Amino acid sequence: MTFRLSEFAEIVGGKCLRDGEFSDFCIDSRKGKSGDLFVCLKGARVDGHDFIGKAAENGVSALLIDHQVDSDLPRVLVPDTLKALQDFAAWYRTRPDLKVVAVTGSVGKTTTKEFISAVLSQSVPTYKTQGNMNSETGLPLTLLHVEPSHKAVVTEMGMCNFGEISELSLIARPDVGVLTNIGMCHIEYLGSQEGILKAKMEIVDGMSDDGILVINGDDPFLSTVTETKQRRVTYGLNHPDYDYYAYNVAVLSEGVRFTAKTPLGDLDVVLAIDGIHNVYNALAAIAVGVIFGMSLADIGEGLRRMEKAPMRQNIRKENGMTLIEDCYNASPTSMKASIDVLKGKTGRKIAVLGDMLELGENSEEYHKQVGNLLEGVSVLIAYGDFAEAYLAGASEAGVLQRIPCRTPEEAAVNLKLVARQDDVILFKASRGMHAERVIEYFLNDKKEQEDI
């Protein structure tokens, strides 16, 4: 869609200094192109206004600024560029024919979003959050990339502190809110899992009373959410009181099989993705599909077409070994899910684990608890500040070979020394620990050996 700057300025309460047109938004000057409105955002370390020259070189068509700048480009002046972006996204979202599904939770947001969008795409043109665009800037940009042909959008809502989900919800105005679980991510800032629950429940702030909450009933904290203005739909495993539940769950050599009980009848499902935790993600998608009026046949087809998101439990063969790449993020809950997948594979098992971040004052104990889960694993390679805590827990679990490291590079060097044919290797850490580098260095080293 094409917008005039003068119209944009009127919507966001800004001043059009020079009129023009734009058809897309850009917040990174390096990615600017013709037709873009370059939004000059101020961050903790950089100010987008300092990169107007670079954006202009790349051909952007207009600027959104919060003070006068030396540029001849068409531009709009506002008090706060982030708020202007958010206000425009909130205005754009009011399209009456667009339905918004918002997904939040401590673990599984992205995979659940992928499941839901795969299901809905069988029935209606659906847009989804790309990458990790789930923040105060990412969510508005997600909404603004929805095209007129789209009838549904599946968004993620991430947060680190109180008030952030509320802000996103008031922009997106979800018709359906999905809550996956309450883990320990960001407990450093929110104090307790009760605090995390309170922050996640801010998703209702932008929802109308006619909205629907899809809640994981098996989560001990979400199960306490019983009094809401919105209709509450529950899902879980082997619980006939839930609106949607899975039974006859079987872990396959590759994937999971189960039967879903739904208000429309039973649906037999085979997922190509490993892990019992993905049964929960699929159940949430089934519930959303039914809410949207889809048939069980179409929902089942969407689940069959589900594709993995990058760096999230990507399982592949390399050099005769099975690699489980799960490098996007980590918490005690997601660690357990990934370790369960590792244990379900045939072969000698190696875990390469980096720190779980933002767990607060009890971080050492949480890392030790994860180490306790490694019974049956032959080798643990742990790197980061809490490597010794992992190793202490793994010692109690009977892991015989335990290797402490400081960096991804050191972890890769040690992995090269111990890995062999038919091993199954899990790579898991918080995003800031760059577990994908361990894989990169490890595979490059292997290739160099083969070349020699």
MILO-495069 format. One record per residue (C-alpha): residue in three letters; x, y, z; residue number from 0. Coordinates in steps of 0.25 Angstrom, whole numbers, plus 2048, in hexadecimal, padded with zeros to 3 digits. Layout:
BEGIN
type->ALA, east->X, north->Y, up->Z, seq->NUM
...
END
This chain:
BEGIN
type->MET, east->800, north->800, up->800, seq->0
type->THR, east->804, north->80E, up->7FD, seq->1
type->PHE, east->803, north->819, up->808, seq->2
type->ARG, east->805, north->828, up->807, seq->3
type->LEU, east->80D, north->82F, up->812, seq->4
type->SER, east->803, north->839, up->814, seq->5
type->GLU, east->7F8, north->82E, up->817, seq->6
type->PHE, east->802, north->827, up->820, seq->7
type->ALA, east->805, north->834, up->828, seq->8
type->GLU, east->7F7, north->836, up->82A, seq->9
type->ILE, east->7F5, north->828, up->830, seq->10
type->VAL, east->801, north->829, up->839, seq->11
type->GLY, east->7FF, north->837, up->83D, seq->12
type->GLY, east->80C, north->83C, up->836, seq->13
type->LYS, east->810, north->847, up->82D, seq->14
type->CYS, east->813, north->844, up->81E, seq->15
type->LEU, east->81F, north->84D, up->81B, seq->16
type->ARG, east->81F, north->848, up->80C, seq->17
type->ASP, east->814, north->83F, up->806, seq->18
type->GLY, east->817, north->833, up->7FE, seq->19
type->GLU, east->813, north->824, up->7FE, seq->20
type->PHE, east->818, north->817, up->804, seq->21
type->SER, east->814, north->809, up->803, seq->22
type->ASP, east->81C, north->802, up->80E, seq->23
type->PHE, east->824, north->804, up->81B, seq->24
type->CYS, east->832, north->803, up->81E, seq->25
type->ILE, east->83A, north->804, up->82C, seq->26
type->ASP, east->847, north->7FF, up->827, seq->27
type->SER, east->84E, north->809, up->81E, seq->28
type->ARG, east->857, north->7FE, up->817, seq->29
type->LYS, east->84A, north->7F7, up->812, seq->30
type->GLY, east->843, north->804, up->80D, seq->31
type->LYS, east->83E, north->804, up->7FF, seq->32
type->SER, east->835, north->80C, up->7F6, seq->33
type->GLY, east->827, north->80E, up->7FB, seq->34
type->ASP, east->82B, north->80D, up->80A, seq->35
type->LEU, east->828, north->816, up->815, seq->36
type->PHE, east->834, north->816, up->81E, seq->37
type->VAL, east->830, north->816, up->82C, seq->38
type->CYS, east->83B, north->81D, up->834, seq->39
type->LEU, east->83A, north->815, up->842, seq->40
type->LYS, east->843, north->819, up->84E, seq->41
type->GLY, east->849, north->80D, up->855, seq->42
type->ALA, east->851, north->80B, up->861, seq->43
type->ARG, east->85E, north->80C, up->859, seq->44
type->VAL, east->85A, north->811, up->84B, seq->45
type->ASP, east->851, north->81C, up->845, seq->46
type->GLY, east->84B, north->81A, up->838, seq->47
type->HIS, east->84C, north->829, up->835, seq->48
type->ASP, east->85B, north->827, up->834, seq->49
type->PHE, east->859, north->81D, up->828, seq->50
type->ILE, east->850, north->826, up->81F, seq->51
type->GLY, east->85C, north->828, up->815, seq->52
type->LYS, east->85E, north->819, up->814, seq->53
type->ALA, east->84F, north->816, up->812, seq->54
type->ALA, east->84E, north->821, up->808, seq->55
type->GLU, east->85A, north->81B, up->800, seq->56
type->ASN, east->852, north->80E, up->800, seq->57
type->GLY, east->846, north->815, up->7FA, seq->58
type->VAL, east->83B, north->817, up->805, seq->59
type->SER, east->830, north->820, up->800, seq->60
type->ALA, east->82C, north->827, up->80D, seq->61
type->LEU, east->830, north->829, up->81C, seq->62
type->LEU, east->829, north->828, up->82A, seq->63
type->ILE, east->831, north->831, up->833, seq->64
type->ASP, east->830, north->837, up->841, seq->65
type->HIS, east->838, north->844, up->83E, seq->66
type->GLN, east->83C, north->84C, up->832, seq->67
type->VAL, east->847, north->846, up->82A, seq->68
type->ASP, east->84F, north->84A, up->81E, seq->69
type->SER, east->848, north->842, up->813, seq->70
type->ASP, east->840, north->846, up->806, seq->71
type->LEU, east->838, north->839, up->807, seq->72
type->PRO, east->829, north->839, up->80A, seq->73
type->ARG, east->827, north->838, up->819, seq->74
type->VAL, east->81E, north->838, up->825, seq->75
type->LEU, east->822, north->83E, up->832, seq->76
type->VAL, east->81C, north->838, up->83F, seq->77
type->PRO, east->81F, north->839, up->84E, seq->78
type->ASP, east->822, north->82A, up->84E, seq->79
type->THR, east->825, north->821, up->842, seq->80
type->LEU, east->823, north->814, up->849, seq->81
type->LYS, east->815, north->818, up->84E, seq->82
type->ALA, east->812, north->81E, up->840, seq->83
type->LEU, east->815, north->810, up->83A, seq->84
type->GLN, east->80D, north->809, up->845, seq->85
type->ASP, east->801, north->813, up->843, seq->86
type->PHE, east->801, north->811, up->834, seq->87
type->ALA, east->801, north->801, up->836, seq->88
type->ALA, east->7F5, north->802, up->840, seq->89
type->TRP, east->7EE, north->80B, up->835, seq->90
type->TYR, east->7F1, north->801, up->82A, seq->91
type->ARG, east->7ED, north->7F5, up->832, seq->92
type->THR, east->7DE, north->7FA, up->834, seq->93
type->ARG, east->7DB, north->7F4, up->826, seq->94
type->PRO, east->7CE, north->7ED, up->829, seq->95
type->ASP, east->7D1, north->7E1, up->821, seq->96
type->LEU, east->7DE, north->7DE, up->827, seq->97
type->LYS, east->7DF, north->7D4, up->833, seq->98
type->VAL, east->7EB, north->7D4, up->83C, seq->99
type->VAL, east->7F0, north->7C8, up->844, seq->100
type->ALA, east->7FA, north->7CB, up->84E, seq->101
type->VAL, east->804, north->7C1, up->855, seq->102
type->THR, east->80B, north->7C3, up->861, seq->103
type->GLY, east->812, north->7BA, up->86C, seq->104
type->SER, east->81F, north->7B7, up->872, seq->105
type->VAL, east->823, north->7AC, up->868, seq->106
type->GLY, east->81D, north->7A7, up->85A, seq->107
type->LYS, east->818, north->7B5, up->855, seq->108
type->THR, east->81F, north->7B4, up->848, seq->109
type->THR, east->81C, north->7A5, up->845, seq->110
type->THR, east->80D, north->7A7, up->84A, seq->111
type->LYS, east->80C, north->7B3, up->840, seq->112
type->GLU, east->811, north->7AA, up->835, seq->113
type->PHE, east->807, north->79F, up->838, seq->114
type->ILE, east->7FC, north->7A9, up->838, seq->115
type->SER, east->800, north->7B0, up->82C, seq->116
type->ALA, east->802, north->7A3, up->824, seq->117
type->VAL, east->7F3, north->79F, up->829, seq->118
type->LEU, east->7ED, north->7AC, up->826, seq->119
type->SER, east->7F3, north->7AD, up->818, seq->120
type->GLN, east->7EB, north->7A1, up->813, seq->121
type->SER, east->7DF, north->7A9, up->815, seq->122
type->VAL, east->7E2, north->7B8, up->814, seq->123
type->PRO, east->7ED, north->7C1, up->80F, seq->124
type->THR, east->7F6, north->7C2, up->81B, seq->125
type->TYR, east->802, north->7CB, up->81F, seq->126
type->LYS, east->80B, north->7C7, up->82A, seq->127
type->THR, east->816, north->7CE, up->833, seq->128
type->GLN, east->824, north->7CC, up->82B, seq->129
type->GLY, east->830, north->7C8, up->833, seq->130
type->ASN, east->830, north->7CE, up->841, seq->131
type->MET, east->827, north->7DA, up->83E, seq->132
type->ASN, east->81F, north->7DA, up->84B, seq->133
type->SER, east->824, north->7E6, up->852, seq->134
type->GLU, east->81F, north->7F5, up->853, seq->135
type->THR, east->825, north->7F7, up->845, seq->136
type->GLY, east->823, north->7E9, up->83F, seq->137
type->LEU, east->815, north->7E8, up->842, seq->138
type->PRO, east->811, north->7F5, up->83C, seq->139
type->LEU, east->819, north->7F2, up->830, seq->140
type->THR, east->813, north->7E4, up->82F, seq->141
type->LEU, east->805, north->7EA, up->82E, seq->142
type->LEU, east->809, north->7F5, up->824, seq->143
type->HIS, east->80E, north->7EA, up->81B, seq->144
type->VAL, east->800, north->7E3, up->81A, seq->145
type->GLU, east->7FB, north->7E5, up->80C, seq->146
type->PRO, east->7EC, north->7E8, up->809, seq->147
type->SER, east->7EB, north->7D9, up->804, seq->148
type->HIS, east->7EE, north->7D4, up->811, seq->149
type->LYS, east->7E2, north->7D0, up->81A, seq->150
type->ALA, east->7EA, north->7CB, up->826, seq->151
type->VAL, east->7F7, north->7CF, up->82D, seq->152
type->VAL, east->7FE, north->7C6, up->837, seq->153
type->THR, east->807, north->7CF, up->840, seq->154
type->GLU, east->811, north->7CC, up->84C, seq->155
type->MET, east->812, north->7D4, up->858, seq->156
type->GLY, east->81F, north->7D4, up->860, seq->157
type->MET, east->823, north->7DC, up->86C, seq->158
type->CYS, east->82D, north->7DE, up->877, seq->159
type->ASN, east->825, north->7E6, up->881, seq->160
type->PHE, east->817, north->7EA, up->885, seq->161
type->GLY, east->80F, north->7F3, up->87C, seq->162
type->GLU, east->816, north->7EE, up->86F, seq->163
type->ILE, east->80B, north->7E4, up->86B, seq->164
type->SER, east->800, north->7EE, up->86F, seq->165
type->GLU, east->806, north->7F8, up->865, seq->166
type->LEU, east->807, north->7EE, up->85A, seq->167
type->SER, east->7F9, north->7E9, up->85D, seq->168
type->LEU, east->7F3, north->7F7, up->85C, seq->169
type->ILE, east->7FA, north->7F8, up->84E, seq->170
type->ALA, east->7F6, north->7EB, up->849, seq->171
type->ARG, east->7E8, north->7E9, up->84F, seq->172
type->PRO, east->7E8, north->7DA, up->84E, seq->173
type->ASP, east->7DB, north->7D2, up->84B, seq->174
type->VAL, east->7E2, north->7C6, up->850, seq->175
type->GLY, east->7ED, north->7C5, up->85B, seq->176
type->VAL, east->7F5, north->7B8, up->85D, seq->177
type->LEU, east->7FD, north->7B6, up->86A, seq->178
type->THR, east->807, north->7AA, up->868, seq->179
type->ASN, east->80D, north->7A9, up->876, seq->180
type->ILE, east->813, north->7B1, up->882, seq->181
type->GLY, east->822, north->7AE, up->883, seq->182
type->MET, east->82E, north->7B5, up->889, seq->183
type->CYS, east->832, north->7BE, up->87E, seq->184
type->HIS, east->834, north->7CC, up->883, seq->185
type->ILE, east->832, north->7C8, up->891, seq->186
type->GLU, east->83E, north->7D1, up->894, seq->187
type->TYR, east->835, north->7DD, up->891, seq->188
type->LEU, east->828, north->7D8, up->895, seq->189
type->GLY, east->82B, north->7D2, up->8A2, seq->190
type->SER, east->824, north->7C5, up->8A2, seq->191
type->GLN, east->81B, north->7BC, up->899, seq->192
type->GLU, east->80F, north->7C3, up->89F, seq->193
type->GLY, east->815, north->7D0, up->89A, seq->194
type->ILE, east->817, north->7C9, up->88C, seq->195
type->LEU, east->808, north->7C5, up->88C, seq->196
type->LYS, east->804, north->7D3, up->88F, seq->197
type->ALA, east->80C, north->7D9, up->884, seq->198
type->LYS, east->808, north->7CE, up->87A, seq->199
type->MET, east->7F9, north->7D0, up->87D, seq->200
type->GLU, east->7FA, north->7DF, up->879, seq->201
type->ILE, east->7F7, north->7D9, up->86B, seq->202
type->VAL, east->7E8, north->7DB, up->86F, seq->203
type->ASP, east->7EA, north->7EA, up->870, seq->204
type->GLY, east->7E8, north->7EC, up->861, seq->205
type->MET, east->7DD, north->7E1, up->860, seq->206
type->SER, east->7CE, north->7E4, up->85F, seq->207
type->ASP, east->7C5, north->7DC, up->868, seq->208
type->ASP, east->7C1, north->7D4, up->85C, seq->209
type->GLY, east->7D0, north->7CF, up->85A, seq->210
type->ILE, east->7D4, north->7C1, up->85D, seq->211
type->LEU, east->7E0, north->7BC, up->866, seq->212
type->VAL, east->7E6, north->7AF, up->862, seq->213
type->ILE, east->7ED, north->7AA, up->86F, seq->214
type->ASN, east->7F7, north->79E, up->871, seq->215
type->GLY, east->7EF, north->798, up->87D, seq->216
type->ASP, east->7FA, north->78F, up->881, seq->217
type->ASP, east->803, north->79B, up->885, seq->218
type->PRO, east->802, north->79C, up->894, seq->219
type->PHE, east->801, north->7AB, up->893, seq->220
type->LEU, east->7F8, north->7AD, up->887, seq->221
type->SER, east->7EF, north->7A3, up->88D, seq->222
type->THR, east->7EC, north->7AD, up->898, seq->223
type->VAL, east->7E6, north->7B7, up->88E, seq->224
type->THR, east->7D7, north->7B4, up->88F, seq->225
type->GLU, east->7D1, north->7C2, up->890, seq->226
type->THR, east->7D2, north->7CA, up->883, seq->227
type->LYS, east->7C8, north->7D2, up->87B, seq->228
type->GLN, east->7CD, north->7CB, up->86F, seq->229
type->ARG, east->7C8, north->7BD, up->86C, seq->230
type->ARG, east->7D2, north->7B3, up->871, seq->231
type->VAL, east->7D6, north->7A6, up->868, seq->232
type->THR, east->7E0, north->79C, up->86E, seq->233
type->TYR, east->7E9, north->792, up->868, seq->234
type->GLY, east->7F2, north->787, up->86E, seq->235
type->LEU, east->7F6, north->778, up->86F, seq->236
type->ASN, east->7EC, north->76D, up->873, seq->237
type->HIS, east->7E2, north->776, up->87A, seq->238
type->PRO, east->7D4, north->774, up->876, seq->239
type->ASP, east->7D0, north->781, up->87D, seq->240
type->TYR, east->7D8, north->789, up->873, seq->241
type->ASP, east->7D1, north->78F, up->866, seq->242
type->TYR, east->7DC, north->788, up->85E, seq->243
type->TYR, east->7E5, north->77D, up->863, seq->244
type->ALA, east->7EF, north->773, up->85D, seq->245
type->TYR, east->7EF, north->764, up->861, seq->246
type->ASN, east->7F6, north->758, up->85B, seq->247
type->VAL, east->802, north->760, up->85A, seq->248
type->ALA, east->80E, north->758, up->854, seq->249
type->VAL, east->81C, north->75D, up->852, seq->250
type->LEU, east->821, north->758, up->844, seq->251
type->SER, east->82F, north->756, up->83F, seq->252
type->GLU, east->82D, north->763, up->838, seq->253
type->GLY, east->821, north->76B, up->83D, seq->254
type->VAL, east->815, north->769, up->846, seq->255
type->ARG, east->807, north->763, up->844, seq->256
type->PHE, east->7FB, north->766, up->84C, seq->257
type->THR, east->7EC, north->767, up->84B, seq->258
type->ALA, east->7E5, north->774, up->84E, seq->259
type->LYS, east->7D8, north->775, up->855, seq->260
type->THR, east->7D0, north->782, up->850, seq->261
type->PRO, east->7C2, north->787, up->850, seq->262
type->LEU, east->7C1, north->782, up->842, seq->263
type->GLY, east->7C6, north->774, up->844, seq->264
type->ASP, east->7D3, north->76D, up->845, seq->265
type->LEU, east->7DF, north->770, up->83C, seq->266
type->ASP, east->7EA, north->767, up->83A, seq->267
type->VAL, east->7F7, north->76F, up->838, seq->268
type->VAL, east->806, north->76B, up->834, seq->269
type->LEU, east->810, north->776, up->836, seq->270
type->ALA, east->81D, north->776, up->82F, seq->271
type->ILE, east->823, north->77D, up->83A, seq->272
type->ASP, east->829, north->776, up->847, seq->273
type->GLY, east->825, north->779, up->855, seq->274
type->ILE, east->819, north->777, up->85E, seq->275
type->HIS, east->819, north->786, up->860, seq->276
type->ASN, east->815, north->788, up->851, seq->277
type->VAL, east->808, north->781, up->854, seq->278
type->TYR, east->804, north->78D, up->85D, seq->279
type->ASN, east->808, north->796, up->851, seq->280
type->ALA, east->7FF, north->78E, up->848, seq->281
type->LEU, east->7F4, north->78E, up->851, seq->282
type->ALA, east->7F4, north->79D, up->852, seq->283
type->ALA, east->7F4, north->79E, up->843, seq->284
type->ILE, east->7E8, north->794, up->842, seq->285
type->ALA, east->7E0, north->79C, up->84C, seq->286
type->VAL, east->7E3, north->7A9, up->844, seq->287
type->GLY, east->7DF, north->7A2, up->837, seq->288
type->VAL, east->7D1, north->79E, up->83D, seq->289
type->ILE, east->7CF, north->7AC, up->842, seq->290
type->PHE, east->7D1, north->7B1, up->834, seq->291
type->GLY, east->7C6, north->7A7, up->82F, seq->292
type->MET, east->7D0, north->79D, up->828, seq->293
type->SER, east->7CD, north->78F, up->826, seq->294
type->LEU, east->7D5, north->784, up->82C, seq->295
type->ALA, east->7DA, north->77F, up->81F, seq->296
type->ASP, east->7E0, north->78D, up->81C, seq->297
type->ILE, east->7E6, north->78E, up->829, seq->298
type->GLY, east->7ED, north->781, up->828, seq->299
type->GLU, east->7F2, north->785, up->81A, seq->300
type->GLY, east->7F8, north->792, up->820, seq->301
type->LEU, east->7FF, north->78A, up->82B, seq->302
type->ARG, east->805, north->780, up->821, seq->303
type->ARG, east->80B, north->78C, up->819, seq->304
type->MET, east->811, north->792, up->826, seq->305
type->GLU, east->81F, north->797, up->824, seq->306
type->LYS, east->82A, north->799, up->82F, seq->307
type->ALA, east->82E, north->7A7, up->832, seq->308
type->PRO, east->83D, north->7AA, up->831, seq->309
type->MET, east->846, north->7A6, up->83C, seq->310
type->ARG, east->83B, north->79F, up->843, seq->311
type->GLN, east->83D, north->790, up->845, seq->312
type->ASN, east->842, north->78E, up->837, seq->313
type->ILE, east->846, north->77F, up->836, seq->314
type->ARG, east->84F, north->77B, up->82B, seq->315
type->LYS, east->85A, north->772, up->827, seq->316
type->GLU, east->869, north->776, up->826, seq->317
type->ASN, east->875, north->76E, up->824, seq->318
type->GLY, east->86E, north->761, up->829, seq->319
type->MET, east->869, north->768, up->835, seq->320
type->THR, east->85B, north->76E, up->839, seq->321
type->LEU, east->85B, north->77C, up->83D, seq->322
type->ILE, east->850, north->782, up->845, seq->323
type->GLU, east->851, north->791, up->843, seq->324
type->ASP, east->849, north->799, up->84D, seq->325
type->CYS, east->850, north->7A6, up->84E, seq->326
type->TYR, east->846, north->7B1, up->84F, seq->327
type->ASN, east->844, north->7B2, up->85E, seq->328
type->ALA, east->844, north->7AA, up->86B, seq->329
type->SER, east->83D, north->7A9, up->878, seq->330
type->PRO, east->83C, north->79D, up->882, seq->331
type->THR, east->82E, north->79A, up->87B, seq->332
type->SER, east->834, north->79A, up->86D, seq->333
type->MET, east->841, north->793, up->871, seq->334
type->LYS, east->838, north->787, up->877, seq->335
type->ALA, east->830, north->786, up->86A, seq->336
type->SER, east->83D, north->786, up->861, seq->337
type->ILE, east->844, north->77C, up->86B, seq->338
type->ASP, east->838, north->773, up->86A, seq->339
type->VAL, east->839, north->773, up->85A, seq->340
type->LEU, east->848, north->76F, up->85C, seq->341
type->LYS, east->845, north->764, up->865, seq->342
type->GLY, east->83B, north->75F, up->85B, seq->343
type->LYS, east->845, north->75D, up->850, seq->344
type->THR, east->84D, north->750, up->84D, seq->345
type->GLY, east->85C, north->752, up->84F, seq->346
type->ARG, east->867, north->757, up->859, seq->347
type->LYS, east->861, north->764, up->85E, seq->348
type->ILE, east->869, north->771, up->85F, seq->349
type->ALA, east->864, north->77E, up->865, seq->350
type->VAL, east->86A, north->78B, up->862, seq->351
type->LEU, east->864, north->795, up->86B, seq->352
type->GLY, east->866, north->7A4, up->86D, seq->353
type->ASP, east->861, north->7AD, up->878, seq->354
type->MET, east->853, north->7B0, up->87A, seq->355
type->LEU, east->852, north->7C0, up->87B, seq->356
type->GLU, east->849, north->7C9, up->883, seq->357
type->LEU, east->846, north->7BF, up->88E, seq->358
type->GLY, east->849, north->7C8, up->89A, seq->359
type->GLU, east->84F, north->7C4, up->8A7, seq->360
type->ASN, east->84C, north->7B5, up->8A6, seq->361
type->SER, east->853, north->7B4, up->899, seq->362
type->GLU, east->85E, north->7AA, up->89F, seq->363
type->GLU, east->853, north->7A1, up->8A4, seq->364
type->TYR, east->84B, north->7A1, up->898, seq->365
type->HIS, east->857, north->79D, up->890, seq->366
type->LYS, east->85A, north->792, up->899, seq->367
type->GLN, east->84C, north->78D, up->898, seq->368
type->VAL, east->84D, north->78C, up->889, seq->369
type->GLY, east->85A, north->784, up->88B, seq->370
type->ASN, east->852, north->77A, up->894, seq->371
type->LEU, east->849, north->777, up->888, seq->372
type->LEU, east->855, north->771, up->880, seq->373
type->GLU, east->854, north->763, up->885, seq->374
type->GLY, east->857, north->75A, up->879, seq->375
type->VAL, east->85F, north->764, up->872, seq->376
type->SER, east->86E, north->760, up->870, seq->377
type->VAL, east->875, north->76E, up->86E, seq->378
type->LEU, east->872, north->77C, up->873, seq->379
type->ILE, east->879, north->787, up->86D, seq->380
type->ALA, east->875, north->794, up->874, seq->381
type->TYR, east->87A, north->7A2, up->872, seq->382
type->GLY, east->877, north->7B0, up->878, seq->383
type->ASP, east->877, north->7B5, up->886, seq->384
type->PHE, east->86E, north->7AA, up->88B, seq->385
type->ALA, east->876, north->79E, up->885, seq->386
type->GLU, east->87A, north->799, up->892, seq->387
type->ALA, east->86B, north->799, up->897, seq->388
type->TYR, east->867, north->791, up->88B, seq->389
type->LEU, east->873, north->787, up->88E, seq->390
type->ALA, east->86F, north->786, up->89D, seq->391
type->GLY, east->861, north->782, up->899, seq->392
type->ALA, east->866, north->778, up->88E, seq->393
type->SER, east->86F, north->771, up->898, seq->394
type->GLU, east->863, north->76E, up->8A1, seq->395
type->ALA, east->85C, north->769, up->895, seq->396
type->GLY, east->867, north->75F, up->892, seq->397
type->VAL, east->86D, north->766, up->885, seq->398
type->LEU, east->87B, north->760, up->884, seq->399
type->GLN, east->882, north->76A, up->87B, seq->400
type->ARG, east->880, north->779, up->87F, seq->401
type->ILE, east->888, north->784, up->878, seq->402
type->PRO, east->888, north->793, up->87D, seq->403
type->CYS, east->88A, north->79E, up->873, seq->404
type->ARG, east->88A, north->7AD, up->872, seq->405
type->THR, east->886, north->7B0, up->864, seq->406
type->PRO, east->87F, north->7AA, up->858, seq->407
type->GLU, east->88C, north->7A8, up->851, seq->408
type->GLU, east->892, north->7A0, up->85C, seq->409
type->ALA, east->885, north->798, up->85D, seq->410
type->ALA, east->887, north->795, up->84E, seq->411
type->VAL, east->896, north->791, up->850, seq->412
type->ASN, east->892, north->787, up->85B, seq->413
type->LEU, east->886, north->781, up->853, seq->414
type->LYS, east->88F, north->77F, up->848, seq->415
type->LEU, east->898, north->776, up->851, seq->416
type->VAL, east->88D, north->76D, up->856, seq->417
type->ALA, east->882, north->76C, up->84B, seq->418
type->ARG, east->881, north->760, up->843, seq->419
type->GLN, east->879, north->759, up->838, seq->420
type->ASP, east->86A, north->756, up->83D, seq->421
type->ASP, east->86B, north->760, up->848, seq->422
type->VAL, east->85E, north->769, up->84B, seq->423
type->ILE, east->862, north->777, up->84F, seq->424
type->LEU, east->859, north->782, up->855, seq->425
type->PHE, east->85D, north->790, up->854, seq->426
type->LYS, east->855, north->799, up->85E, seq->427
type->ALA, east->857, north->7A7, up->864, seq->428
type->SER, east->851, north->7B5, up->866, seq->429
type->ARG, east->852, north->7BD, up->859, seq->430
type->GLY, east->85D, north->7C6, up->85F, seq->431
type->MET, east->866, north->7BA, up->861, seq->432
type->HIS, east->867, north->7B7, up->851, seq->433
type->ALA, east->866, north->7A8, up->852, seq->434
type->GLU, east->865, north->7A8, up->842, seq->435
type->ARG, east->874, north->7AC, up->842, seq->436
type->VAL, east->877, north->79F, up->849, seq->437
type->ILE, east->870, north->798, up->83D, seq->438
type->GLU, east->877, north->7A1, up->833, seq->439
type->TYR, east->885, north->79F, up->839, seq->440
type->PHE, east->883, north->790, up->83B, seq->441
type->LEU, east->87E, north->78D, up->82D, seq->442
type->ASN, east->889, north->796, up->827, seq->443
type->ASP, east->894, north->78F, up->82F, seq->444
type->LYS, east->88E, north->781, up->82A, seq->445
type->LYS, east->88E, north->786, up->81C, seq->446
type->GLU, east->89C, north->78B, up->81D, seq->447
type->GLN, east->8A0, north->77D, up->822, seq->448
type->GLU, east->899, north->776, up->816, seq->449
type->ASP, east->8A0, north->77F, up->80D, seq->450
type->ILE, east->8AE, north->77C, up->813, seq->451
END
